């Protein structure tokens, strides 16, 4: 389709593929949405990949670097953490969290948080995007130190 308004600019050529893949967690599914062959206003070709989870009882927790350098995510006694997604960066100006932002500074850090948290009753992790290589290596995030936050989608099972 032509002229679709997307978050990163105007989509001039889009190909959309959607698949539902079951994951090893009761009543949860991952929906993979791929939008490709998309050019922004300066003519740069971009690949947009979004992974969405559809699960029962998940919550999203936000932890701000300005408030704490290390966050703790925990479940009630007898329950364990299951992390669906985690993203770090400074995508938006969030009151009390960040004063500077860049919409392109938002990187997946799911594997790092899953490694620290899945199966645990509680876990700790850094709130600064600079502690995660995906954010540290993204030039769009340069100059935003002190404004980072991390969003973790999780459930206690």
Helices and strands as residue ranges (DSSP letters): E 4-6, E 9-11, E 15-22, E 29-39, E 45-54, E 59-64, E 70-74, E 81-89, E 106-108, H 110-117, E 122-126, G 129-131, H 133-136, G 139-141, E 149-156
